[in-house]
Amino acid sequence: MGGLADPLWDPGNGQGVRQLAELGLALVLSSLIGWERAAQQKSAGLRTHTLVGIASALMMEVSQHGFSNVLGLDHVSFDPSRVASQIVSGIGFIGGGIIFVRSDAVRGLTTAATVWLTCAVGMACGGGLPLLAMAVTVLHFLVVRGYPLLLRKVRTDPAPSAVELRMSYRTGTALLPQLMQTCTRRGFRILQIRVQQTPGQADPARVLLELDGSADTGGLATELLQNDGVIDLALRPSAEPE
């Protein structure tokens, strides 16, 4: 039975080379998953996923080795799976904070699921299951990067895409409602609108419209520019909804 007199560096009390290697593996695998999310410019990126993975691995190490000094006492029993179940429950708070709904468009689902997966990878590392942890990491890249390519090949109808439309227009003519009506008539759904306030009536106003739809963006831009009140216009793909 371990005690306070045991040496700090002792594999018997869960603080040996094996445990440090498991934490290091959790660091590497969770960083790979976080790097992929950061490359996609998602809300939870490299640091979030790495910290989730390392913390999950450490909690699994504590679950297995942190209570060894009391297991030999009379009337003391311990179920290591209880800590694992609490990790799974607790990670839901982070995942729930990533998901949000805006104008009937749900975003953040994939990133929240990835945080949950990173938690599982860290738990597998801390639980002494490195092969499973590495296999799930590979499967993550297969699903997140490979499945969208597969869907594009099997999809028969054009997929809706998010587009950012930035415009400058002359104020004082109630032009914005007409421009928004043009977007909806062209088959786009307006997810968000942001108008920059101008100091004077003579100054042009700038507006950002976030649109969702599969219609022709070139035709939309051409029709909007035909309006005399539109000064300039720029269209670019927005962040991919999840």
N, C-alpha and C positions, 0 to 999 in steps of 0.2 A: 504493500500500500504506500502511495506517495505521501509526502508531508512537506512541511515548510523547510526541513533540513535538506531536501533533495537539491542537487545542483541545478542551476538555471538551464544549462544546455544538457538536457537529458531526454533521449528519445522515448524513454519510458513514461514521461509525463506529458508527451505530446508536443515537445519543443525541440525536435531534432531535425536532421537534414531532410527527411521525408516530408515533414509538414511544411518546411520552407519551400521545398520543391513544388508541393501542391499549390501553395499560395502563388509561387512564381508562374506556374502553368495557368492558374486562374487569371493572373495579370495579363499574360500574353494573349490568351484566347478572348477574354473580354475586351482587350484593346483592339483586336482585329475586328470584332463585331462593332465596336464603337467607331472605329475608323470608317467602316462602310457607311454607317449612319451619318457621320460627319461629312463624308464625301457627297452625300445626298442632301446636305444642308437641312437636316432634321433638327427638331427642337432638343431632343436628347442625343448628344453626340459622343465624342470620344471619352470625355471625363466622366460623364454620367454612367455610361456602360462599364467603364473600367472600375469605377468605385463600387457599382452594384456587384460586379463579379468578385472582386477581392473581398468585399464585406460578406457576401454569401459564403465564400470559401472559409473565411475566418470563423463565421458562426457555426459552420459544420465542424470545424476543428474543435471549437469550444464544446460543441455537442458531444463529440466523441471522447475528448481527453480532459475537458475542463473540470469534470466532477469525479475524477478517478480517486481522489483522496478521501471521498466519503462513501464510496461504494462498498467498502469492507465493513462499514458499521452496521450494527444490528438495526433492524426495522427500517432500512434505507433501500429504496429501489429507484431505478431511474430508467426512463424510456428515451433513448436518443432521438427517436423519430418525432418527439414533441417539438424540439427546437426546429427541425426541418419544416414541420407544418406551420409554425409561426413565421418562418421566413417567407413561405409562399403567401401567407395571408398579408404580411406586412408589405410585400412588394406591390400589392394591389393599389396602395395609396399613391405610389409614384406613377404607376401606369394610368390610374384614373386622372391624375393631374395633367397627363400628356394629351389625353383625348378631349376634344372639344367639338361642338357643333356650331356651325355658322351658316345661316340661311339654308337649312336642311342638308348641308354638306358636312359629313363626318370626316374629321381629319385626326391624324395621330394614331390610328389603330395599329398600323404596322409597326411604328416605333414603340408603342406600348407593349405589343406582343414581343418585340425584340428585347426590351428591357426584362420582361418576364423570362424569356429564353436565356438571357445572360445570367440571370439569377440562378436558373437551373444548371447552367454550365459551371458557375462558381460552386454550387452545392456539390456537383459531381466531382470537381477537383478536390474540394475539401473532404469529401467522403471517400476518397481513395479510388475513384473510378475514372482515371485519366483517358482511357480509350473511348469511353462513352462521351466524355466532355469534348474530345477532339472530333469525334464523329458528328456530334450535334452542331459544332461550329462549322464544319464543312457543309452540313445540310442547310444551315442558315444561309450561306452564300449561294447555294444551289437554288433555294426557294426565292430569296429576295432578288437575286440578279438574274436567275435563269427563267423563272416563271413569267415575268413580264415579256420576255422575248418569245416564249412559247405562246402566250395569249395573243400576241400580235399576229402570229402565223395562223392561228385557228379562228381568230375573230373574223366574222363576215361583215359586220357593220362597223363604221368608223367609231372609234372610242372617244367619248367626251374628254376634252382636255381643258385645263385651266389656262387662261390668258390674261395678261396684264395690259390694259389699255391706258396709256398716258396721253392726255390732250391739254393743249392750251387754247382757250377760246375767249372771245370778247365778251365782257360782262354787260349787263343792262338790257339784254334782249331775251331773257328767259329761255336761253338756248339749251341748257343742260337737260331739261325734261325731253326735248325733242331728240337729243343725241341718245339718251337712254332708251327711248322708244324705238329708235333705229336698231339698237343692239338687240332688243328683245324680238323685234320683227324679223331680224336676220337669224333667229334661232338660238340666241345666246341667253343664258340666265345670269343675272347680275348677283354676284355673291357679296361684293363689298364695294363701297364708294367712299372716297376721301377727297374733299375739296380743300384746296389751299386758299386761305383768306388773303385778299389783296388790299393794299392800303387805300387805293382810290378807285373810283368807278371807271376811270380811263385805263387802268392797268388790266392786262389779261389775267384770267383766272386759270389755275391748273387743277386738273382733276385726275384721279387714279380710279379706274374701274377694274375690278377683278371679275372676269367673266368665265363662264363654264359652258361648253358646248362643242359640237363637232362640225359646225357650219364653216363656210369659207371665210377665213379671217381677211384674206386679200380683198374680197368683195365688200366686207364690212368697212375696211379702211378706206377704200375708194369712195364709197357712198358718204362716209363721214367727212372726208376732205372736200367733197363737192359743196358742202355748206360754207357760205361766205364767212360765217363767224368763227370757224375753226382755223386757228393759226398754224399749229403743228400737231403731229400725231405720231405715236410710237407704239408698236405692238411687240410683245415678247412672251414666250411661254412662262407661266407662273410655276410655283412649286407644285409638284405632283400631289394631288389629294390622296389620302390613304384611307 
